[in-house]
Amino acid sequence: MNVLILDDIATNRKLLRAQLEAEGVTVLEASDGVEGLAKLKRQKVDAAISDLLMPNMDGYRFCYEVRKSKEHRDLPIIIYTSTYTSPSDEKLSHVIPKAEFDERDVLKHYSERLISKLEEKNVELTQRNRELDQLNNKLAAEILERKSAEERLLEQADIINHARDAIIIRNFEDDQITFWNKGAENLYGWSANEALGEPIGKLIYADPKEHEEASRTFSPTGEFRGELRQVTKDGREVLVNGRSTIVRNPDGTPRSVLSINTDVTEQKKLEMQLLRAQRLESIGTLAGGVAHDLNNVLGPILMGAESLRSNATGEHAAAMISLIEQSARRGSSIVKQVLTFARGVEGERVLINPRHLIDEMVEIARKTFPKSIEVAGQYPEYPWSISGDPTQLHQVLLNLSTNARDAMANGGSLVLAAENLEVDDNYAAMMPGAKAGSYATLRVSDTGAGMPRALLEKIFEPFFTTKDPGKGTGLGLSTSLGIVKSHAGFISVYSEQGRGTTFKVFLPAVQADVAPPQKEIPPVIKGNGELVLLVDDETNIRRVTKMTLEKHNYHVLEANDGPEALAIFAQEMDSISVVLTDMRMPYIDGIALIRALKKMKPDMTFIGSTGQEDEPRLAELQELGVMNFLSKPYDTRKLLTELESAVSKQSAPLRKKVIPGAQDQNVAHSCAPVAT
């Protein structure tokens, strides 16, 4: 038996074929009525199964055409559909022989079915249109967001392109420029078209070594910040403040370098003018001393000249000429020093031995300061060198020295010293703004009136002065701080009213110039569980000192002033091995505290800590039997060495005891010493 299946859905035809072939029926297929009629003409068909709704020619039309045909008018036809509108639709779901075929009835049912199907399709299309509208709205919102983002990017790119700073992007590997904004065009004179694709070193560096040096600094850290000397298209030299950062690929490898350069040429000129003005002011403060010294020089010259006029060939004539010559040379030296300082050229960095700075400043001070002030210079045999501007560093020492002179109206002692200092993390933690490393320090100490702590926080502010009107502009210390910062250094100050002031200038040392081979440094000696009473009103110093001691096997009790120390000591004196105390504290100072504690326990071991090397105060400590001292700020090695030395001097071992909760004591906050 041959059966023809008509359905525009291939899956439906496949299912029917499988069912019929399982019953031994031979199946022919057509996708619509037109194809079905063609199959009837070519092949013998015993029955047909037709879907109602199909393209080109539907099932109704197929039935109509078959019934009109003489050859196939009696062909059994089964009509099926997936949609019914009413129970009467079942008439179209069975075999339709010729006798039953009523064209009007079938047309009626077909129309109803078609209308029902159209209504379903309308509902479906309405739903799909609604979904499409939602999708379109969503797509429109994405599109709008992307467009807005693109506009923002374009706006940002336009802002970057028109920024006043020169913004440059170059390849990491070959240094070829890939981005060159308007700011770069204005600064260097090269247009973007001229700059793109060119190596940056060839375009804006007069000396390739400067570019290489910046790159060496840049490579280990991925960042560079500093001043660079560069050139423009017309050969003009410019000074820029450069900031560069490596831009990396997703895998972390360097891709390019982003540089932002700010032209500071004019700013530097103004700074130089300010420094010269302030330097001249400093020289003005020396005028009295210079005049006095020159008068002392001129006196022998005038008297010698008069003596020679009256007796040019006498026995003392040669000695007089020699005296006149020496005095003239001395006067020339004074004038030369003043002129050199007044006309010094800033901006040139050279390798400087701190010894020369100290010697020259000591000579100026001895010649120009009142004779009631004793001036001394100190430095190690091999001071570490500094890379810096000699004129500017002279200015720093002169500013600090003249301040010291003014603080000693009735005379006193001025010490200028150079020291080599390794700043470790512990030391740096006590000094805000400090970094660990090797430093050459310049110290200026006086025995003048000193300053209260409240003033220490203001002394570096521009135009702040405690001098009488007309005797100072208040720019000396702020200028000095600016110079030191430009040398990547920092300044600390310690002062005590009635005892004097010490300024320390920390400047990065040039390690290559450390002359003698250093002896092997022995390892630090850890404690054996000794209990230390730490007394200091500076919270940060107490905190970092306590952490350091506990890390090296000491136990620590803290006190933030004398009264608290007395209370703790009264309870724990038998367990305490060493008392480490600051010298300057509120309520009870270090000297008074040591006296009081010695009355309670005469054999107690003490370490005195001070921010100023004060000879009278050290003498008082020695009279009390205190032989161990720490000069602030101190590093880990100095702290542990001094502590080990103090512990080793004890005649008998002391009982060690860990005080419960000692490490969790609450301490009062106190202002830290001014350090910049």
Secondary structure, 3 states (H helix, E strand, C coil): CEEEEECCCHHHHHHHHHHHHHCCCEEEEECCHHHHHHHHHHCCCCEEEEECCCCCCCHHHHHHHHHHCCCCCCCCEEEECCCCCCHHHHHHCCECCCCCCCHHHHHHHHHHHHHHHHHHHHHHHHHHHHHHHHHHHHHHHHHHHHHHHHHHHHHHHHHHHCCCCEEEEEECCCCEEEEECHHHHHHHCCCHHHHCCCEHHHHHCCCHHHHHHHHHHHHHHCEEEEEEEEECCCCCEEEEEEEEEEEECCCCCEEEEEEEEEECHHHHHHHHHHHHHHHHHHHHHHHHHHHHHHHHHHHHHHHHHHHHHHCCCCCCHHHHHHHHHHHHHHHHHHHHHHHHHHCCCCCCCEEECHHHHHHHHHHHHHHHCCCCEEEEEECCCCCCEEEECHHHHHHHHHHHHHHHHHHCCCCEEEEEEEEEEEECHHHHHHCCCCCCEEEEEEEEEECCCCCCHHHHCCCCCCCCCCCCCCCCCCCHHHHHHHHHHHCCCEEEEEEECCCEEEEEEEEEEEHHHCCCCCCCCCCCCCCCCCEEEEECCCHHHHHHHHHHHHHCCCEEEEECCHHHHHHHHHHHCCCEEEEEEECCCCCCCHHHHHHHHHHHCCCCEEEEEECCCCHHHHHHHHHCCCCEEEECCCCHHHHHHHHHHHHHCCCCCCCCCCCCCHHHCCCCCCCCCCEC
